[in-house]
Amino acid sequence: MKIMGAHIFLVGKDNFEICRRQGVYGCVKPNKEWNRAEIIAGMQSIVPGDLVFFYVKNKGVYGLWKTVGTPYYDDTQIWPDNTQKYPYRFSFEPTVGSFPKPISLNDILDLRDKGRIWTFDLNPVQQKNQYKITMSEAKELLRLLLRNNPLRTPPTKIPDPYTPSQKNSIEVEIPLVKGNKIKYEGWLNAWLMQSLAAGKFKDLFGDYQEFLNLVPTTFNKVMDIFLTHIATVDSIEILYKYTCIELKKDRATKKDLTQILRYEDWLARKLAYGDHEMIQSILIAKDFTKEVTDYVKNRQQIEEKTIRLLSYQVTKNGQEITFYEQPL
């Protein structure tokens, strides 16, 4: 099976020992709905066989494991925390080899300075415990694990595998407010990540391979969704396009347009060697101000470069979301 995704999860030293012994990791269940939606969006990005790394505070990045099955909801107490049960969970097993010596934070920061790690950021502005990373970044981490552990040994089995007493699916809600608008952008993000994990919307976004969400940038903003597009030509993989998607639950304004343009420019400089044609920019919203549509129309005429505007509609009694290309 071809591996399509990789993740870094943050965990304390004591909880990490439990995770590693039982082959299970859990995310918190926040009290605030918008925050819960973002946690669920992250869990929806996990598919069976994804690579798993753990960042243990004051220790470093440990590897390497892969996910088993899909994430699930289970509030059985596992970790010694009376205030939180970490019910959004997934199971994992070791893969590739045993790597007792972790990657130091200094090595990670060095890779960030060189631009070889860019989706993993411990900036306190974000306060995330889960980071989906690109496969090119995962290869850098695996390279360092192999460097730090030159005597390669087989993977160590999970000593005490956790068997869930309950294994409920993690539900994505689509709560609506006045005007048939989604209540929080996090739910729109979660629904899209669930769809992308299932391989949907390739007719809309193109034949994507990797799909990440809430990606940190260097200007204290997070990109809602990021896709890579890779073609295989005579067994050679060619990365030919990136997609950045900005989500708005309401009407998109000039401010939102400015944001997606900023992401486009940042990605072009960081990943595409200044080639803006490699970046597909998409703004998804309930609708758009005239100022937004006029700008996009003029840009298309002058620069021959567009920003795709997609309006969303919630259908099937609040169970599905349909997208429509905004006419210019």
Secondary structure as the mmCIF struct_conf table of DSSP 4:
data_model
#
loop_
_struct_conf.conf_type_id
_struct_conf.id
_struct_conf.beg_label_comp_id
_struct_conf.beg_label_asym_id
_struct_conf.beg_label_seq_id
_struct_conf.end_label_comp_id
_struct_conf.end_label_asym_id
_struct_conf.end_label_seq_id
STRN STRN1 ALA A 6 VAL A 11
HELX_RH_AL_P HELX_RH_AL_P1 LYS A 13 GLN A 22
TURN_TY1_P TURN_TY1_P1 GLY A 23 GLY A 23
STRN STRN2 VAL A 24 CYS A 27
BEND BEND1 ASN A 31 LYS A 32
HELX_RH_AL_P HELX_RH_AL_P2 GLU A 33 GLN A 44
TURN_TY1_P TURN_TY1_P2 SER A 45 SER A 45
TURN_TY1_P TURN_TY1_P3 PRO A 48 GLY A 49
STRN STRN3 LEU A 51 VAL A 56
TURN_TY1_P TURN_TY1_P4 LYS A 57 LYS A 59
STRN STRN4 GLY A 60 TYR A 73
BEND BEND2 TRP A 79 PRO A 80
TURN_TY1_P TURN_TY1_P5 ASN A 82 THR A 83
STRN STRN5 TYR A 88 PRO A 94
BEND BEND3 VAL A 96 VAL A 96
BEND BEND4 LYS A 101 LYS A 101
STRN STRN6 ILE A 103 ILE A 103
HELX_RH_AL_P HELX_RH_AL_P3 LEU A 105 ASP A 113
TURN_TY1_P TURN_TY1_P6 LYS A 114 GLY A 115
BEND BEND5 ARG A 116 ARG A 116
BEND BEND6 THR A 119 THR A 119
TURN_TY1_P TURN_TY1_P7 PRO A 124 GLN A 126
BEND BEND7 ASN A 129 ASN A 129
STRN STRN7 GLN A 130 ILE A 133
HELX_RH_AL_P HELX_RH_AL_P4 MET A 135 ASN A 148
BEND BEND8 LEU A 151 LEU A 151
HELX_LH_PP_P HELX_LH_PP_P1 PRO A 154 ILE A 158
BEND BEND9 PRO A 159 ASP A 160
BEND BEND10 SER A 165 SER A 165
STRN STRN8 ASN A 168 ASN A 168
HELX_LH_PP_P HELX_LH_PP_P2 GLU A 171 GLU A 173
STRN STRN9 LEU A 176 VAL A 177
TURN_TY1_P TURN_TY1_P8 LYS A 178 ASN A 180
STRN STRN10 LYS A 181 ILE A 182
BEND BEND11 LYS A 183 LYS A 183
HELX_RH_AL_P HELX_RH_AL_P5 GLU A 185 ALA A 197
TURN_TY1_P TURN_TY1_P9 ALA A 198 GLY A 199
HELX_RH_AL_P HELX_RH_AL_P6 LYS A 202 PHE A 205
BEND BEND12 ASP A 207 ASP A 207
STRN STRN11 TYR A 208 PRO A 216
TURN_TY1_P TURN_TY1_P10 THR A 218 PHE A 219
BEND BEND13 ASN A 220 ASN A 220
STRN STRN12 VAL A 222 VAL A 233
TURN_TY1_P TURN_TY1_P11 ASP A 234 SER A 235
STRN STRN13 ILE A 236 LEU A 247
BEND BEND14 LYS A 249 ASP A 250
STRN STRN14 ARG A 251 ALA A 252
HELX_RH_AL_P HELX_RH_AL_P7 LYS A 254 LYS A 270
TURN_TY1_P TURN_TY1_P12 LEU A 271 LEU A 271
BEND BEND15 ALA A 272 ALA A 272
TURN_TY1_P TURN_TY1_P13 TYR A 273 GLY A 274
HELX_RH_3T_P HELX_RH_3T_P1 HIS A 276 MET A 278
STRN STRN15 ILE A 279 ALA A 285
BEND BEND16 LYS A 286 LYS A 286
STRN STRN16 ASP A 287 PHE A 288
HELX_RH_AL_P HELX_RH_AL_P8 LYS A 290 GLU A 303
BEND BEND17 GLU A 304 GLU A 304
STRN STRN17 ARG A 308 THR A 315
TURN_TY1_P TURN_TY1_P14 LYS A 316 GLN A 319
STRN STRN18 GLU A 320 GLU A 325
HELX_LH_PP_P HELX_LH_PP_P3 GLN A 326 PRO A 327
#
